[in-house]
Amino acid sequence: AVLTISMLVLSVPFSTDFRESGLIRVRGLENVPDAGAVEIAVENLLNYNADVDIVENGLDIGTSNVLGGNETLLVKSMFSSQFGIHENSVTVEQRGATITSIYSEQAVRAMVGAFIAMGVIIFIAFRRRITVGAILLAVGLDLLGVFGCMALFGVELSLASVAGLLMLIGYTVDTNILLTTRVLKRVGGEPKEQVIGAMRTGLMMSGSTLIPLFAISLLTTAPQLYQLTAVLIFGIIIDIFNTWFLNAAIVMRHAERQRRKEYHVSI
């Protein structure tokens, strides 16, 4: 509930991949300056976030806001005075809604396609509406919780974080298939014991995944990598609760009901 309220009130911040932004192109350089120094200089000048990419004979610098006329002059003057780059080598452009709308459409298609494919595969594997519904519920709650965490901690929605969301869908399905297979398809043992056994395996898997993700998020300086790992960390932690507390209770109750039916039929 807290994460949902955070998402509604704060809203998930969008990166430059999904909104209008500025683009500074520097071309025709024999000696390309240090990307870190350029990023610091641009951010100090404009008070915007900047991402610097080294390209052939130049730099591409994305800014979080669209640059105005005065800011364009300041940028060209800064490159000339600090890095000795002629003003004619620097051009300032705007990444408009056309490009960002293409990215948004592709991201939505990827998410919808992943959900449909996941639902079909789960239904083929288990053929039980309750099981399929429980797994889809867990995936939906995981994604909702991740969006809430992104709003709460200011993690931007970018192409990298969308990739993390797609990975998270696969991870959530894996943990729920582990739970469902242990409880519904394994012969022998009580449902509660089977849930506990599956939970031990699932928590070990989650812990071994979280450790390197935490290490990467603490050590990396690349914003795209941080966004990717942050989404996965949020999702795996939330999935522990949705899979092993919510979905486990649903599956265990369903298994106990099925056993009672089989017992009465045998009598």
C-alpha positions in Angstrom: 0.0 0.0 0.0 2.8 2.4 0.9 4.6 1.7 -2.4 1.3 2.2 -4.4 0.7 5.5 -2.7 4.3 6.6 -3.4 3.8 5.8 -7.0 0.6 7.7 -7.3 1.8 10.8 -5.3 5.4 11.1 -6.4 5.0 9.4 -9.8 7.9 7.4 -11.4 10.5 9.8 -12.9 11.2 9.4 -16.6 14.7 9.4 -18.0 15.6 11.2 -21.2 14.8 8.0 -23.1 11.1 8.7 -22.6 10.8 12.5 -22.7 12.1 15.5 -24.5 15.7 16.3 -23.8 18.8 18.1 -25.1 21.6 16.6 -27.1 25.0 18.2 -27.5 27.1 16.8 -30.4 30.8 17.5 -30.6 32.5 16.4 -33.8 35.8 16.6 -35.7 38.1 16.0 -32.7 41.5 14.6 -33.1 42.0 14.3 -29.3 38.7 13.5 -27.5 38.7 15.0 -23.9 38.0 12.9 -20.9 34.3 12.0 -20.7 34.1 12.4 -16.9 35.6 15.9 -17.1 33.2 16.9 -19.8 30.2 15.6 -17.9 31.2 17.5 -14.7 31.7 20.7 -16.7 28.4 20.5 -18.5 26.5 19.7 -15.3 28.1 22.6 -13.4 27.4 25.0 -16.2 23.7 24.0 -16.8 22.7 22.5 -13.5 21.2 19.6 -15.5 22.1 15.9 -15.4 24.3 15.0 -18.3 25.3 11.6 -19.9 28.4 11.6 -22.1 29.0 9.0 -24.7 32.3 8.8 -26.7 31.7 8.3 -30.4 34.1 8.3 -33.4 36.0 11.6 -33.4 33.7 13.3 -30.9 31.2 13.2 -28.1 27.4 12.9 -27.7 26.2 14.5 -24.5 22.6 14.0 -23.5 21.0 16.6 -21.1 17.9 16.1 -19.0 16.4 19.3 -20.2 16.0 21.0 -23.6 18.7 23.8 -24.0 17.6 27.3 -24.8 19.4 29.9 -26.9 21.5 31.4 -24.1 22.4 28.0 -22.8 23.6 26.9 -26.3 25.9 29.9 -26.4 27.2 29.1 -22.9 27.9 25.5 -23.8 29.8 26.5 -27.0 31.8 29.1 -25.0 32.6 26.6 -22.3 33.9 24.0 -24.8 36.1 26.7 -26.4 37.6 28.0 -23.1 38.0 24.8 -21.1 38.7 22.2 -23.8 40.0 24.2 -26.7 37.2 23.0 -29.0 36.1 25.4 -31.7 32.5 26.5 -31.4 31.7 25.3 -34.9 32.4 21.8 -33.8 29.6 22.0 -31.2 26.0 21.6 -32.2 23.0 21.6 -29.8 19.9 19.6 -30.8 16.6 18.6 -29.2 15.5 15.0 -28.8 11.8 15.4 -29.4 8.7 13.5 -28.8 8.9 11.5 -32.0 12.0 9.6 -30.8 10.8 9.2 -27.2 7.3 8.0 -28.4 9.0 5.3 -30.5 10.9 4.1 -27.4 7.8 4.2 -25.3 5.8 2.2 -27.8 8.6 -0.4 -28.1 8.8 -0.7 -24.3 5.0 -1.2 -23.9 5.0 -3.8 -26.7 7.8 -5.7 -24.9 6.0 -5.7 -21.6 2.6 -6.7 -23.1 4.3 -9.4 -25.2 6.1 -10.8 -22.2 2.9 -11.0 -20.2 1.0 -12.8 -22.9 3.8 -15.3 -23.6 4.2 -15.9 -19.8 0.5 -16.5 -19.4 0.3 -19.0 -22.3 3.4 -20.9 -21.1 2.1 -21.1 -17.5 -1.4 -22.3 -18.6 0.2 -25.0 -20.8 2.3 -26.1 -17.9 -0.3 -26.3 -15.2 -3.8 -26.0 -16.8 -5.3 -24.7 -13.6 -7.0 -21.3 -13.5 -6.1 -20.8 -9.8 -2.5 -21.5 -10.4 -2.2 -19.3 -13.4 -4.1 -16.5 -11.7 -1.9 -16.7 -8.6 1.3 -16.5 -10.6 0.0 -13.6 -12.7 -1.1 -11.9 -9.5 2.4 -12.2 -8.0 4.0 -10.8 -11.2 1.6 -7.9 -11.2 2.2 -7.1 -7.6 5.9 -7.3 -8.1 5.8 -4.8 -10.9 3.5 -2.5 -9.0 5.8 -2.6 -6.0 8.9 -1.9 -8.2 7.2 1.2 -9.6 6.4 2.4 -6.1 10.1 1.9 -5.1 11.3 3.7 -8.2 9.1 6.7 -7.3 10.1 6.5 -3.6 13.9 6.4 -4.3 13.9 8.5 -7.5 15.1 5.8 -9.9 14.3 6.9 -13.4 12.3 4.8 -15.8 14.6 4.3 -18.8 15.4 1.6 -21.4 17.8 0.0 -18.9 15.1 -0.1 -16.2 12.6 -1.5 -18.7 15.1 -4.3 -19.4 15.3 -4.9 -15.7 11.5 -5.2 -15.5 11.5 -7.8 -18.3 14.2 -9.8 -16.4 12.1 -9.5 -13.3 9.1 -11.0 -15.0 11.1 -14.0 -15.9 12.6 -14.3 -12.4 9.2 -14.0 -10.7 7.8 -16.7 -13.0 10.7 -19.0 -12.1 10.2 -18.6 -8.3 6.5 -19.2 -8.6 6.9 -22.2 -10.9 9.4 -23.6 -8.3 6.7 -23.2 -5.6 3.8 -24.5 -7.7 5.7 -27.5 -9.0 6.9 -28.6 -5.6 3.5 -28.3 -4.0 1.1 -29.5 -6.8 3.2 -32.0 -8.8 5.5 -33.7 -6.3 4.1 -36.9 -4.9 4.2 -37.5 -1.1 4.5 -35.2 1.8 2.1 -32.6 3.2 1.6 -29.3 1.3 3.0 -27.3 4.2 6.2 -29.3 4.2 6.5 -28.9 0.4 6.1 -25.2 0.7 8.8 -25.0 3.3 11.2 -27.0 1.1 10.5 -24.8 -1.9 10.9 -21.7 0.2 14.3 -22.7 1.4 15.5 -23.2 -2.2 13.8 -20.0 -3.4 15.3 -17.8 -0.6 18.7 -19.3 -1.3 18.3 -18.4 -4.9 17.1 -14.9 -4.1 20.0 -14.3 -1.7 22.7 -15.5 -4.1 21.2 -13.2 -6.7 20.9 -10.1 -4.5 24.5 -10.2 -3.3 26.2 -9.5 -6.7 23.4 -7.0 -7.6 24.1 -5.0 -4.4 27.8 -5.1 -5.2 27.2 -3.8 -8.8 24.9 -1.0 -7.7 27.4 0.2 -5.0 30.4 0.1 -7.3 29.1 1.2 -10.6 29.1 4.8 -11.8 27.1 4.2 -15.0 23.5 5.4 -14.5 22.1 2.8 -16.9 23.7 -0.1 -14.9 22.5 1.5 -11.6 18.9 1.7 -12.9 19.0 -1.9 -14.1 20.3 -3.3 -10.8 18.0 -1.1 -8.7 15.0 -2.4 -10.5 16.1 -6.0 -10.0 17.0 -5.5 -6.3 13.6 -3.9 -5.6 11.8 -6.6 -7.5 13.6 -9.6 -6.0 13.0 -8.3 -2.4 9.3 -7.6 -3.2 9.0 -11.0 -4.9 10.1 -12.8 -1.7 6.9 -11.5 0.1 4.6 -12.0 -2.9 5.7 -15.5 -3.7 6.5 -17.0 -0.4 3.8 -15.4 1.7 0.9 -14.5 -0.6 1.2 -17.1 -3.4 2.4 -19.9 -1.2 -0.7 -19.5 1.0 -3.0 -19.6 -2.2 -1.2 -22.7 -3.6 -1.1 -24.5 -0.3 -4.8 -24.0 0.3 -5.6 -25.1 -3.3 -3.4 -28.3 -2.8 -5.1 -29.1 0.5 -8.6 -28.7 -1.1 -7.6 -31.0 -3.9 -6.4 -33.6 -1.5 -9.6 -33.5 0.5 -11.6 -34.0 -2.8 -9.4 -36.9 -3.8 -9.9 -38.5 -0.3 -13.7 -38.2 -0.4 -13.7 -39.6 -4.0 -11.6 -42.6 -2.9 -14.0 -43.3 0.0 
